């Protein structure tokens, strides 16, 4: 009986759907988190009678045929990269990207990681680093005696030193953009890694064509909408229940068949 296996694929698909929704809800307060969405595809069909096949005469053809589906599978889980709301922190080292782009950080392996989490701090060497201590590229070192730290919308970093009221430029923060942002590999810790699906990064100063600008003293909030996620969760739960009902119905039909005399 096909209905047992078909319904089981539906239940497995909805389990994946609930997993994705659960991860979105769990990350409602994660800085710069981008919500995900599961997409599904139908499985191969059994061609009992192929459409267009001959049906008994030289000019007669089957108009629709008989095609019986085998169920559903998860086609992909893609990331929705819409802008999250900006939350004010009043921390001068916090930076939010308004628009497209990713900060670049140096990972312990020497590779470059990408993040939109701009909750930066200062290391014991005066370097601008992430919460995990990864250096922000290109390296920005804040000199001792700094009394004011400013980052412009275009990424220029200026400091004011004690005894010198004139601001000094100490570096330029750059952003990276990708042709296919959804193709980036999530590493955890609000970090992403370049893949062949994402394409090569395009690195430039904030405000350049195709890149957003920076806002100092703010961080980007998660773009998860709790009402939408709860609605999607209820829909997934109902779909799972309906598939389980199909399994129960198929079981009852099989029981009826086994009791025939």
N, C-alpha and C positions, 0 to 999 in steps of 0.2 A: 504494500500500500504506500503510494508516493507521499500521501499527506503527512505521514509521520516524519519523514526526512525533510520535507518542505517546511513544516512547522518548526522543526528543530533548527533549521537555518535562520528562520525568523526570530526565534528566541535568542540565538547566539548573536545575531545582528543587534537586537535591542539591548543585550548585555553590554556590547561595545558602545552603543549610544549612551547608555546610562553611565558607563565609565568616563566618557568624554565630558558629559554634563557635570558629573561629580567633580572632575578635576577643575572645571571652570568655576564651580561654586566654591571649592576649596581655596582657589586663588583670587577670590573677590577683592582681597586687600593686598595682593602682591603688586609691588611697584612695577608699572609698565607691562603687566601681563596682558597678553592678547588671547581672547577667547578662541576656542576651537569648535569645529563643527564636523560631525561624521556624515559622510555621504555613502549611499548604498547603490548597488547595481544588481540587476536580476541575473541569475545563473543561466547556463546553457539550456536550450529547449530540446525536448525529444520530438523529433519530426515524425509523428504518426502518419500524417498525410501532408506532403509538402505543397504549399500554395503554388498554383500554376501547373501542377502535374496533370497528365492526361486522365480523363475520367470515363473513358469508354468509347469515344468517337474521335475522328481526326481533328475536329475543331472544338471539342469539348475539353474544358480545363477546370480544375478545382479552384473556385474563387478565393477561398480563405484557408482551406486545409485544416489540419489538427496539429497544433503545437502546444505541448504541455510543459510548463516551466518546472524547473528544479529547485526554485527557492530564491534566496537573496544572499549577497555577500557584501562585506564592507569594501567599498571602492577606494576610500581614502579618508583621512582626517586632516582637514586643512585649517590654517590659522587665518583669522579675520583681523587684518592689520589696520583697523580704524583707530583714529586718535582717541586716547583716553583723556579724561579731564585733568587739568593741571591743579595740583594741590600745593598751597603755599606752606613752606617750612621755615622761612626766614633764615635758613642756614646758607651762608654765602657760597659754600662749596657744592650745594645741590644745584643740578642743572636739569632742565626739562627740554625735550625736543618738541617743537611745535611744527609738525609736518613730517616729512619722510626723513629717514636716516637712522644710523646707529653709531654709538660711540665705539671706538676701537680700544681694546685692552690687550695687554701681553699676558698670555697664560703661562703657567709654570713650565710647560713643554716648549715654550718659545713660539708657539703658534699664536695667531691673532684671533681673539674672540670678539664677538659683537653683542652689544646690549643697548637697550633703551633706558635702563635703570641708571639714572644720573645722580643717585644718592652717594656722592663721593666724599672722601675724607683725606686727611693729610697724614703721610707716614712719618716715621721718626727722621727720615732724610729730607723731609719737606716736599716729597713728591705727591702729586694728586693721584689717589688710588681708589679702587672700589672697596666695598665693605669686606671683601675677601683679601684685600691687599694687592690686587692686580693693578699694575701701573697703567694709567690712561695714556694712550698714544695720541700725538707724539708727546714724549715725556715733558711734563710741566713741573718744574721745581720752584717752590716758593722760598725766596731768600729769608734769612733771619732778619728780624726787625721790621717785618711787614705789619702795617697797622690797618691796611685796607686792601681788599681783594675784589676785583671786578672782572666780569666776563661779559663782553658785548654780545649782541644778538648774532653777530657774524663770527663769534668764537675767539676774538682777540682777548688775550689775558693781560691785564694790567694790575700792578701793585703800587701801593704808596708806602714808602719806607719811612721809618722814624727819622725826623730831622730833615726830611726832603719832601716838601709838599707837592712836588711835580710827579705825576704818575709815570711809571715806567712799564713798557711792554716786555713781557717775559716769555711769550709763546703764542701759539695759535692752535686752538682745538679744531680738529677736522672730523667730518662725518663720512660714513660710508653708506652707499645705497646699492641695491641689487635689482636686477631686472625682474627676478621672481623671489620676492621676500618669503613667500610661503615655502620655498624650497630650502630654506636654512634649516640646519639640524639643531634641535633644542638639546642643550647639554645639561640643563638644570642650573640653578643659581642665577637665573635671569640671563643666561649666556646662550649665544648661538654660534654655530660654526658654518663656514662656507662649504657648499657642496657643488657638485656638477649641475644639480638642478637649479640652484640659486643663481649661478653665473658668477663671473668675476666682480669684485667690488669696484664701485666708482667712488674714489675718494676725493673730496673737495671741501672747501670751507663752507660752514653753514650759510644759508642764504643764496648759494649758487643755484643755477637752474636744476630742478629736480630734488633739491634738498631743503629741509626745514631750517628754522632758526632756533637759537637757544634762549631760554628764559632763566635767569639766575634767581636762586632762592625758591625754586619750585621743583616738584617731581611729578612725573606723569602717573596717574592712577590707573588701575586696571580698567579695561573697557567692558567688563562683564556686567550685564544687566540682570540683576537677580530676578526680576519679574519674568523676563523672557526665559531664563534658565529653569525656573520652577514650572512654567507652562510647558516647556519642552520635556521636563522630567515626567510630568503627568502624562503627556502624550506617549512617551516611551513606555511608561508603566502599563498604560492601557493596551498598547500594541503587543507587549509581552504577554499580558493576560489573554488576549485574543488568540495568540499563537498557542499558548498552553491549552486553551479551550479546544483548538483543533486537534492537538495530541490526545486529549481526553475523548473527543468524539471518535477519532480513529480507533482508539483502544476499545471503545464500546462497540464499534462496528465489527472489529476483529473478534471480540468476545461473542457477539451474536452469531458470527459465522462458525465459530468453533463449537457452538451449542446445537448446530443443525443436526438433525438425525434423518 
